[in-house]
Amino acid sequence: MEKEELVGLSRHEYAPMIRPQTEQLLRSLIKKHKPKTCLEIGTFLGYSASCILSECDCTLTTVEKDEQNFADAKENLKEFSSRVEIIHADAMDFLLNNTKKFDFIFLDGAKGQYFKYLPYLKESLNAGGVLMADDVLFYGLVGSEEKVLHKHRSIATHLRLFLQKLQDDADFKTTIYDFEDGVSVSEKIQKEV
Ligand SMILES: C[S@@+](CC[C@H](N)C(=O)[O-])C[C@H]1O[C@@H](n2cnc3c(N)ncnc32)[C@H](O)[C@@H]1O
């Protein structure tokens, strides 16, 4: 699927979709790990969901709170309808009620909420699974000492906390990629029994 073909694209002056290097990394991780069950937080029009679904024979649960994006994503993901469940909900409400486990999670929703989601995402991830989070360096503001605009300060602070918690967690092996808006990839370590 090409980005230009997406139903609903013309409604958006700026379409916040996965960028090329991040897309390449997402596709290569899916090819490498061959997850059976995937979760995405933040569907938008379904572009990154289509990348995941076209790289392996997995099922995908994807969560979107905006009603029109949800409806457009349904159209855009029609060809994958037997393997995708698009959920119209706030991500936190979904996570609080979720009982399923996933092999791969792509986190691309509200950046200021990543820190709050983390314990629930960890719980929902199978051992050996991967949590990939987009935009973790938030336009370069997370590592920057420069004055961060007030409206972005809280997001940058919460993303710093999110990255710190991931890096401090011995159950995760985390790599942070400093390209585009920054991506973190955390593998949940499989414990010896
Ligand atoms: C960056 S876009 C996702 C882009 C998509 N993953 C892609 O690359 O094609 C973020 C999406 O998350 C949705 N979103 C924001 N806050 C949310 C929340 N609290 N719960 C669920 N979805 C949310 C937005 O409506 C938006 O569509």
Ligand as a Chemical Component Dictionary entry (heavy atoms), coordinates in Angstrom:
data_LIG
# 
_chem_comp.id                   LIG 
_chem_comp.type                 NON-POLYMER 
_chem_comp.pdbx_formal_charge   0 
_chem_comp.three_letter_code    LIG 
# 
loop_
_chem_comp_atom.comp_id 
_chem_comp_atom.atom_id 
_chem_comp_atom.alt_atom_id 
_chem_comp_atom.type_symbol 
_chem_comp_atom.charge 
_chem_comp_atom.model_Cartn_x 
_chem_comp_atom.model_Cartn_y 
_chem_comp_atom.model_Cartn_z 
_chem_comp_atom.pdbx_ordinal 
LIG C1  C1  C 0  1.486  9.023 14.969 1  
LIG S1  S1  S 1  -0.164 8.586 14.644 2  
LIG C2  C2  C 0  -0.051 6.879 14.258 3  
LIG C3  C3  C 0  0.544  6.636 12.910 4  
LIG C4  C4  C 0  0.475  5.205 12.449 5  
LIG N1  N1  N 0  1.023  4.296 13.442 6  
LIG C5  C5  C 0  1.274  5.059 11.163 7  
LIG O1  O1  O 0  2.520  5.146 11.202 8  
LIG O2  O2  O -1 0.642  4.882 10.103 9  
LIG C6  C6  C 0  -0.863 8.548 16.260 10 
LIG C7  C7  C 0  -2.322 8.106 16.313 11 
LIG O3  O3  O 0  -2.624 7.828 17.676 12 
LIG C8  C8  C 0  -3.948 8.244 17.921 13 
LIG N2  N2  N 0  -4.078 8.486 19.359 14 
LIG C9  C9  C 0  -3.663 9.572 20.060 15 
LIG N3  N3  N 0  -3.956 9.447 21.361 16 
LIG C10 C10 C 0  -4.556 8.247 21.501 17 
LIG C11 C11 C 0  -5.093 7.538 22.614 18 
LIG N4  N4  N 0  -5.063 8.065 23.839 19 
LIG N5  N5  N 0  -5.649 6.325 22.403 20 
LIG C12 C12 C 0  -5.673 5.771 21.153 21 
LIG N6  N6  N 0  -5.202 6.404 20.053 22 
LIG C13 C13 C 0  -4.647 7.618 20.221 23 
LIG C14 C14 C 0  -4.123 9.509 17.090 24 
LIG O4  O4  O 0  -5.493 9.785 16.853 25 
LIG C15 C15 C 0  -3.322 9.155 15.833 26 
LIG O5  O5  O 0  -4.164 8.632 14.850 27 
# 
loop_
_chem_comp_bond.comp_id 
_chem_comp_bond.atom_id_1 
_chem_comp_bond.atom_id_2 
_chem_comp_bond.value_order 
_chem_comp_bond.pdbx_ordinal 
LIG C1  S1  SING 1  
LIG S1  C2  SING 2  
LIG S1  C6  SING 3  
LIG C2  C3  SING 4  
LIG C3  C4  SING 5  
LIG C4  N1  SING 6  
LIG C4  C5  SING 7  
LIG C5  O1  DOUB 8  
LIG C5  O2  SING 9  
LIG C6  C7  SING 10 
LIG C7  O3  SING 11 
LIG C7  C15 SING 12 
LIG O3  C8  SING 13 
LIG C8  N2  SING 14 
LIG C8  C14 SING 15 
LIG N2  C9  SING 16 
LIG N2  C13 SING 17 
LIG C9  N3  DOUB 18 
LIG N3  C10 SING 19 
LIG C10 C11 SING 20 
LIG C10 C13 DOUB 21 
LIG C11 N4  SING 22 
LIG C11 N5  DOUB 23 
LIG N5  C12 SING 24 
LIG C12 N6  DOUB 25 
LIG N6  C13 SING 26 
LIG C14 O4  SING 27 
LIG C14 C15 SING 28 
LIG C15 O5  SING 29 
# 
